[in-house]
Amino acid sequence: MKRILPLVLACFFANAPAAQTAEAELPEMLFVTMEDADLKQFIWKKRPVVVFADSENNPAYIEQMRLLHEREEELDARDVVVITDTDPDAKSDLRQKLRPRGFMLVLIGKDGGVKLRKPFPWDVREISRSIDKMPMRQREIREQKDRAIGR
């Protein structure tokens, strides 16, 4: 038994840096492009908001990005990462899966499921309300309140 304990402890501490490395792989930026993002890395950690357009010059895309940049703090508070895809010729996996036509906003939950699709720009206030109605977000809010109270 005494010989096994050091081995068990060594294995436990050896995995701690691996867990920290996995966390470090997530981009800390709020806005990323499709080339810099893999949705699998966000599962259970972030809520991707994917903004599709056929061009960076699309008026709906420009408006959506303006709306998102105006209230970045609210997005960050809800663990949102904004992923942009303005190159239909690249045929990204997500573009092939969701099949946007022109402009499209997609909210994906932490579980990886599509929660919302909109063919027009949406204000951060509306996006936040949709997120706040999600069961996982409601649990996060309860846990934050419990920590604040000291439970």
PAPAZA-590876 format. One record per residue: x, z, y of N, C-alpha, C in turn; residue in one letter. Coordinates in steps of 0.1 Angstrom, whole numbers, padded with zeros to 4 digits, always signed. Layout:
BEGIN
XZYXZYXZYA...
This chain:
BEGIN
+0008+0000-0012+0000+0000+0000+0009+0000+0013M+0019+0008+0012+0028+0009+0024+0035-0004+0027K+0037-0012+0016+0044-0025+0018+0035-0036+0024R+0022-0034+0021+0012-0044+0026+0009-0042+0040I+0009-0030+0045+0005-0027+0059+0013-0035+0069L+0027-0035+0068+0034-0043+0078+0031-0058+0077P+0029-0063+0065+0025-0077+0064+0012-0080+0071L+0002-0071+0069-0011-0073+0075-0010-0072+0090V-0002-0063+0095+0000-0061+0110+0007-0073+0115L+0017-0078+0108+0025-0090+0113+0015-0102+0114A+0007-0104+0104-0003-0115+0105-0012-0114+0116C-0017-0101+0119-0026-0099+0130-0020-0102+0143F-0008-0098+0145-0001-0100+0158+0004-0115+0159F+0006-0121+0148+0010-0135+0149-0001-0144+0153A-0014-0140+0151-0025-0148+0155-0029-0146+0169N-0025-0136+0175-0029-0133+0189-0023-0144+0199A-0010-0148+0198-0006-0159+0206-0013-0172+0204P-0017-0175+0191-0025-0187+0188-0038-0187+0195A-0045-0175+0196-0058-0174+0203-0056-0177+0218A-0045-0171+0223-0042-0173+0238-0039-0188+0240Q-0032-0195+0231-0029-0209+0233-0042-0217+0233T-0051-0214+0224-0064-0221+0223-0071-0220+0237A-0071-0208+0243-0078-0206+0255-0071-0214+0266E-0058-0215+0265-0050-0222+0276-0052-0237+0275A-0058-0242+0264-0060-0256+0263-0072-0261+0271E-0081-0252+0275-0092-0255+0283-0088-0258+0297L-0092-0269+0303-0088-0272+0317-0095-0261+0326P-0087-0256+0335-0092-0247+0345-0099-0253+0356E-0098-0266+0357-0104-0273+0368-0119-0274+0366M-0127-0275+0376-0141-0276+0375-0145-0291+0373L-0138-0300+0378-0141-0314+0377-0130-0321+0369F-0134-0328+0359-0124-0336+0350-0130-0350+0347V-0121-0359+0344-0126-0372+0340-0128-0373+0325T-0135-0383+0320-0137-0384+0306-0124-0385+0298M-0114-0392+0304-0101-0393+0297-0094-0380+0295E-0097-0370+0304-0091-0357+0303-0099-0347+0295D-0110-0351+0290-0119-0341+0283-0123-0345+0269A-0124-0335+0261-0130-0337+0247-0141-0326+0246D-0153-0331+0244-0164-0321+0244-0162-0310+0234L-0155-0312+0223-0153-0302+0213-0146-0290+0219K-0137-0292+0228-0129-0281+0234-0138-0272+0243Q-0150-0276+0246-0158-0268+0255-0169-0260+0247F-0171-0263+0234-0182-0257+0227-0180-0241+0227I-0190-0234+0230-0191-0220+0232-0183-0214+0243W-0177-0223+0251-0169-0218+0263-0174-0223+0276K-0178-0235+0277-0183-0241+0289-0196-0249+0287K-0203-0251+0299-0215-0260+0299-0211-0273+0306R-0209-0283+0298-0205-0296+0305-0217-0302+0312P-0215-0307+0324-0224-0315+0332-0217-0329+0332V-0222-0339+0326-0216-0352+0325-0223-0361+0335V-0215-0367+0344-0220-0377+0353-0215-0390+0350V-0225-0399+0346-0222-0413+0342-0225-0422+0354F-0217-0433+0356-0221-0443+0365-0213-0455+0361A-0218-0467+0366-0210-0479+0362-0199-0482+0372D-0198-0474+0382-0187-0475+0392-0186-0463+0401S-0175-0460+0406-0173-0449+0415-0180-0452+0428E-0184-0464+0431-0190-0468+0443-0205-0468+0442N-0211-0464+0430-0225-0463+0428-0231-0452+0438N-0240-0456+0447-0246-0446+0456-0251-0433+0450P-0257-0434+0438-0263-0422+0432-0251-0413+0427A-0240-0419+0422-0228-0412+0418-0222-0405+0430Y-0221-0412+0441-0215-0406+0453-0223-0394+0458I-0236-0396+0458-0245-0385+0462-0244-0373+0452E-0244-0376+0439-0243-0365+0430-0230-0357+0431Q-0219-0364+0433-0206-0357+0434-0206-0349+0447M-0212-0354+0458-0213-0346+0470-0221-0333+0468R-0232-0334+0461-0241-0323+0458-0233-0313+0450L-0226-0317+0440-0218-0308+0431-0207-0301+0439L-0200-0308+0447-0189-0302+0455-0193-0292+0465H-0206-0294+0470-0211-0285+0480-0213-0270+0475E-0215-0269+0462-0218-0256+0456-0211-0253+0444R-0198-0255+0444-0189-0253+0433-0189-0239+0427E-0190-0229+0436-0190-0215+0432-0201-0212+0422E-0213-0218+0425-0225-0216+0416-0223-0222+0402E-0216-0233+0402-0213-0240+0389-0203-0232+0381L-0193-0227+0388-0182-0219+0382-0188-0206+0376D-0197-0200+0383-0203-0187+0379-0211-0190+0366A-0215-0202+0363-0223-0205+0351-0215-0212+0341R-0202-0211+0342-0193-0217+0332-0195-0232+0330D-0197-0239+0342-0199-0253+0341-0186-0261+0343V-0184-0272+0336-0173-0281+0338-0180-0294+0340V-0176-0301+0351-0182-0314+0354-0173-0325+0349V-0178-0334+0341-0171-0345+0335-0176-0358+0340I-0168-0366+0346-0172-0379+0351-0168-0390+0343T-0176-0400+0342-0173-0413+0334-0179-0424+0342D-0170-0431+0349-0174-0443+0357-0169-0456+0352T-0165-0456+0339-0159-0469+0334-0167-0472+0321D-0177-0481+0322-0185-0484+0310-0177-0493+0301P-0166-0500+0305-0158-0508+0297-0150-0500+0287D-0147-0487+0291-0139-0479+0282-0146-0475+0270A-0159-0475+0270-0168-0472+0258-0164-0458+0252K-0164-0448+0260-0161-0435+0255-0171-0431+0244S-0167-0421+0236-0176-0416+0225-0189-0411+0231D-0188-0403+0242-0199-0397+0248-0209-0408+0254L-0203-0418+0260-0211-0429+0265-0218-0436+0254R-0212-0438+0243-0218-0445+0232-0229-0436+0226Q-0227-0423+0226-0237-0414+0220-0249-0413+0229K-0247-0411+0242-0258-0409+0251-0264-0421+0258L-0257-0432+0257-0262-0445+0262-0268-0445+0276R-0260-0442+0286-0265-0442+0299-0267-0456+0304P-0277-0458+0313-0279-0471+0319-0277-0469+0334R-0265-0473+0339-0262-0471+0353-0259-0456+0355G-0265-0450+0365-0263-0436+0367-0271-0427+0358F-0264-0416+0353-0272-0406+0345-0264-0393+0346M-0272-0382+0348-0266-0368+0348-0271-0362+0335L-0262-0356+0327-0265-0349+0315-0260-0335+0315V-0268-0325+0312-0264-0312+0310-0263-0308+0296L-0252-0304+0291-0249-0300+0277-0247-0285+0277I-0254-0279+0267-0252-0264+0266-0239-0260+0259G-0236-0248+0259-0224-0243+0253-0224-0245+0238K-0236-0247+0232-0237-0250+0218-0234-0265+0215D-0232-0273+0225-0230-0287+0223-0242-0296+0223G-0254-0290+0225-0266-0298+0225-0270-0303+0239G-0276-0315+0240-0281-0320+0252-0293-0312+0257V-0292-0307+0269-0303-0298+0274-0311-0306+0284K-0305-0315+0291-0312-0322+0302-0306-0336+0305L-0314-0345+0308-0310-0359+0312-0317-0363+0325R-0311-0368+0335-0317-0372+0347-0311-0385+0351K-0320-0395+0355-0315-0408+0359-0312-0409+0374P-0313-0397+0381-0311-0397+0395-0303-0384+0399F-0297-0383+0410-0289-0371+0414-0298-0358+0414P-0292-0347+0410-0298-0334+0410-0290-0324+0418W-0297-0316+0426-0290-0306+0434-0285-0295+0425D-0274-0288+0429-0269-0277+0421-0279-0266+0419V-0288-0264+0429-0298-0254+0428-0307-0257+0416R-0311-0270+0414-0320-0273+0403-0312-0272+0390E-0300-0276+0390-0291-0275+0377-0290-0260+0374I-0287-0252+0384-0286-0237+0381-0298-0231+0375S-0310-0235+0381-0323-0230+0375-0324-0234+0361R-0321-0246+0357-0322-0251+0343-0313-0243+0334S-0301-0240+0339-0291-0232+0331-0296-0218+0330I-0301-0212+0341-0305-0198+0340-0317-0196+0331D-0324-0206+0328-0336-0205+0318-0331-0205+0304K-0319-0209+0301-0314-0210+0288-0312-0196+0282M-0316-0194+0269-0314-0181+0263-0300-0175+0263P-0290-0184+0261-0276-0179+0261-0272-0174+0275M-0277-0181+0286-0274-0177+0299-0281-0164+0303R-0293-0163+0298-0301-0150+0300-0293-0138+0294Q-0288-0141+0282-0280-0130+0275-0268-0127+0283R-0261-0137+0289-0249-0135+0297-0252-0127+0309E-0264-0129+0315-0268-0122+0327-0271-0107+0324I-0278-0105+0312-0280-0091+0308-0267-0084+0305R-0258-0091+0299-0245-0084+0296-0237-0081+0309E-0238-0090+0319-0231-0087+0332-0238-0075+0338Q-0251-0074+0338-0258-0062+0343-0254-0049+0336K-0253-0050+0323-0250-0038+0315-0235-0034+0318D-0226-0043+0320-0213-0040+0324-0212-0033+0338R-0220-0038+0347-0220-0033+0360-0226-0019+0361A-0236-0016+0352-0241-0003+0351-0232+0007+0344I-0224+0001+0335-0214+0009+0327-0219+0013+0313G-0228+0005+0308-0233+0008+0295-0224+0003+0284R
